[in-house]
Amino acid sequence: MSDIEWRRLRGLTAREVINALARDGFTFYNQRGSHQRYRHADGRRVTVTYHRAGDTFPLGTLRSMIETQAKWNQDDLRRLGLL
């Protein structure tokens, strides 16, 4: 299991995730409907799905974006100001 404190991330909005991706070097490269795609120079790709910038994500979606796609750990989340 990961060392990430998921309780503290429950209220994370789409706007906060997108800003954190930008601070970490991800750039917007494509959109299809409500799916915005971001990529990093090292090859990582993240898809952010939302309808309004203030929407919060279900825990499973958030976990996928953070752990699987962006490959962030607890230290990265602190550095990006999400924790």
C-alpha positions, 0 to 999 in steps of 0.5 A, spaced: 500 500 500 502 507 498 504 511 504 499 517 501 494 520 506 488 519 502 483 522 508 487 529 507 486 529 499 478 527 499 476 534 498 481 536 492 478 540 486 479 539 479 482 546 479 487 544 484 489 538 481 490 541 474 495 547 478 499 541 481 500 538 474 502 545 471 507 546 477 510 539 476 511 540 469 505 537 465 503 541 459 496 540 456 496 537 450 489 534 448 481 535 450 476 530 448 469 532 451 470 533 459 477 529 458 483 533 459 490 530 457 496 532 460 503 530 459 510 530 462 517 531 458 519 524 461 513 520 458 508 520 464 501 522 462 495 524 466 487 524 464 483 529 468 475 528 467 471 534 470 465 538 468 466 544 473 473 546 476 470 546 483 468 539 482 471 534 487 474 527 485 471 520 487 477 517 491 478 511 486 479 517 480 483 521 484 488 515 486 488 513 479 491 520 477 496 521 483 499 514 483 498 510 477 498 516 472 502 522 475 506 517 479 506 522 485 508 520 492 507 523 499 513 527 498 511 530 491 504 531 494 507 536 499 512 539 495 506 541 490 502 544 496 497 538 496 498 536 503 
